[in-house]
């Protein structure tokens, strides 16, 4: 399927996805959100893809926010529906069932920062900037930012970033745990692909069940989370990958996982 606002390439079990509105700093408009939803629904059921790498086209921005022109048309009811629509798309990404790596090049502001937060891991280029500047427009983050940011970096840091609307650079984002790694600009996609290859090299039954367990942590108590972990651990033990992994370890060879 062809998209007007997305660039998509599937290669060696990785889907490379770029928001493709560089003239608008890749700002998310209604069409981009709709195409992201369609694409990730397709990727969810694509057996040829194990990992997704999400980035922004061009050199200036990952996603610099939401299309401001669309915001000017909102009232209370339309605003709630607008927020719920964006949340549904980002929830789909977070609950894809496959790892999604954000390769953050340049600005990740507003909805762009929220998009990166919906991904499972974030690698930033040295020129990346992160921020939730919505208060400058008289609104709050509406695509899950108030929830995911606090869970990732703590309430205090989230309060500071959201209430002041100030941006932070890549080193500060790394320091507070917002990103996993910072690399030189030319190395960004290489670093993201390297991480993806490390994941693909593992048994995908375990990868996907681990992803499910970790994603559920903010919804479950410790006791319920551990019960869920035990259930998923048991499912791993019933897989062919488990038998192959343990056998390969004992035989001192690399496992040949079949992802079953």
Secondary structure, 3 states (H helix, E strand, C coil): CCCCCEEEEEECCEEEEEECCHHHCCCECHHHHHHHHHHHHHHHCCCCCCEEEEEECCCCEEECCECHHHHCCCCHHHHHHHHHHHHHHHHHHHCCCCEEEEEECCEEECHHHHHHHHCCEEEEECCCEEECHHHHHCCCCCCCHHHHHHHHHCHHHHHHHHHHCCEEEHHHHHHCCCCCEEECHHHHHHHHHHHHHHHHCCCHHHHHHHHHHHHHHHCCCHHHHHHHHHHHHHHHHCCHHHHHHHHHHHCCCCCCCCCC
